[in-house]
Amino acid sequence: MQIAEKTEARLPFSSDQMQDNARRTTDFLKSLAHTGRLMILCRLVEGPATVGELEEMLAMRQSSVSKQLARLREEGLVSCQRDGRSISYSLADERARRIVGTLYDVFCD
């Protein structure tokens, strides 16, 4: 199904619905609109990782990784699981996985 067909199938939106959808979309995109957060999400698409693994792979300082993970957790995009003394982070939002996959296809291929 083409985008135009999908859009036509969903119309008409009320003004309130459009504003709500636009607000939610804007909030979601703001979460992605940071180089560090986007790099973390790109890595987590591959599977869970610890702060140390993210720090090493992305060449970011531990404090920066932790700060961005906290923001992503607050936004509900990542979740964490404790295993003894280690905490593993993974994607918690399928929308993020899909969007990051699309961004990868468009910008990284």
C-alpha positions as CSV (number, residue, x, y, z in Angstrom):
1,M,0.0,0.0,0.0
2,Q,1.4,3.4,-1.0
3,I,1.7,6.3,1.5
4,A,-1.1,8.2,-0.2
5,E,-3.4,5.2,0.1
6,K,-2.6,4.8,3.8
7,T,-3.2,8.5,4.3
8,E,-6.5,8.5,2.5
9,A,-7.7,5.5,4.5
10,R,-7.1,7.3,7.8
11,L,-8.6,10.7,6.8
12,P,-10.3,12.7,7.9
13,F,-8.6,13.6,11.2
14,S,-10.1,16.2,13.4
15,S,-8.0,19.2,14.2
16,D,-7.5,17.9,17.8
17,Q,-6.4,14.5,16.5
18,M,-4.0,16.0,14.1
19,Q,-2.5,18.2,16.9
20,D,-2.2,15.2,19.2
21,N,-0.6,13.1,16.6
22,A,1.8,15.9,15.6
23,R,2.7,16.5,19.3
24,R,3.4,12.8,19.9
25,T,5.4,12.5,16.7
26,T,7.4,15.7,17.5
27,D,8.2,14.4,21.1
28,F,9.3,11.1,19.6
29,L,11.6,12.7,17.0
30,K,13.1,15.0,19.7
31,S,14.2,11.9,21.5
32,L,16.1,10.8,18.4
33,A,17.4,14.2,17.5
34,H,20.7,13.9,19.4
35,T,23.9,12.3,18.0
36,G,24.7,10.3,21.1
37,R,21.1,9.0,21.6
38,L,20.8,8.1,18.0
39,M,24.1,6.2,18.1
40,I,23.0,4.3,21.2
41,L,19.7,3.4,19.6
42,C,21.5,2.2,16.4
43,R,23.7,0.0,18.6
44,L,20.8,-1.4,20.6
45,V,19.0,-2.4,17.4
46,E,21.6,-5.1,17.2
47,G,20.8,-6.3,20.8
48,P,21.3,-5.5,24.4
49,A,24.5,-3.8,25.7
50,T,25.9,-2.6,28.9
51,V,27.1,1.0,29.6
52,G,30.7,-0.1,29.3
53,E,30.1,-1.8,25.9
54,L,28.3,1.3,24.6
55,E,31.0,3.5,26.0
56,E,33.7,1.5,24.2
57,M,31.9,0.9,20.9
58,L,30.7,4.5,20.5
59,A,33.8,6.2,21.8
60,M,31.7,8.1,24.3
61,R,32.5,8.9,28.0
62,Q,30.6,6.9,30.6
63,S,28.9,9.9,32.0
64,S,27.6,10.9,28.5
65,V,26.3,7.3,27.8
66,S,24.6,7.2,31.2
67,K,23.0,10.6,30.7
68,Q,21.6,9.7,27.3
69,L,20.4,6.3,28.5
70,A,18.6,8.0,31.3
71,R,16.8,10.2,28.8
72,L,16.0,7.3,26.5
73,R,14.6,5.3,29.5
74,E,12.5,8.4,30.6
75,E,11.1,8.5,27.0
76,G,10.3,4.8,27.2
77,L,12.6,3.9,24.2
78,V,15.0,1.7,26.2
79,S,14.7,-0.6,29.1
80,C,17.3,-2.1,31.4
81,Q,17.7,-5.5,33.1
82,R,20.1,-6.1,36.0
83,D,22.2,-9.3,36.0
84,G,24.2,-9.3,39.2
85,R,26.4,-6.2,39.1
86,S,25.8,-5.6,35.4
87,I,22.9,-3.7,33.8
88,S,22.0,-4.5,30.2
89,Y,20.1,-2.0,28.1
90,S,17.8,-2.9,25.2
91,L,15.3,-1.3,22.9
92,A,11.8,-1.2,24.5
93,D,9.9,0.5,21.7
94,E,9.2,-1.1,18.4
95,R,8.7,2.4,16.8
96,A,12.3,3.2,17.6
97,R,13.5,0.0,16.0
98,R,11.6,0.7,12.9
99,I,12.6,4.3,12.6
100,V,16.3,3.6,13.3
101,G,16.2,0.8,10.7
102,T,14.7,3.3,8.1
103,L,17.3,5.9,9.0
104,Y,20.0,3.3,8.6
105,D,18.7,2.3,5.2
106,V,18.5,6.0,4.0
107,F,21.7,7.4,5.5
108,C,24.1,4.5,6.2
109,D,23.8,2.2,3.1
